[in-house]
């Protein structure tokens, strides 16, 4: 089995790449979606987060963790972000490992990991696809998609390492500044190599 990581900075278009791969019949798991599921359903995680962040305004009107509010807290405090990652990353890794075992007969498996290089797990993969988009494009996408203010969208973008170093460490680069047809063509060209 070839394990291929899909990564890229926020709002670069990783989800679109995933959808294309799924439409081509490949197995794909998204660590962002696992993260969302864990934050809403894993009682141990919710309890731990409440213990650490209970003094912060991180809950919505229903008493559930608001990812937007939690994001604002952790993206303005590096220490709190590290504490949150220490809670979430082991759970996410467990789900990814289960997925790999369940699909061990597949020729290729794709794992979308936005923080691949930040977490230092790039060595777990045979190949890395980096989805790139210009910063102004990503800023616009974040403001439209997530309804972020320009200032907060910039904070989220600046919280990640710059693309240049990540591109150097990747095997394939997809440039996603254009349209979906161009994106699909690039994905098709890469998967032909597998």
PyMOL commands that set and color helices and strands:
alter all, ss='L'
color gray80, all
select helices_A, chain A and resi 14-23+31-41+43-53+67-74+78-102+122-124+135-146+150-158+163-168+180-191
alter helices_A, ss='H'
color red, helices_A
select strands_A, chain A and resi 2-7+27-30+108-112+127-132+172-175
alter strands_A, ss='S'
color yellow, strands_A
deselect
rebuild
show_as cartoon
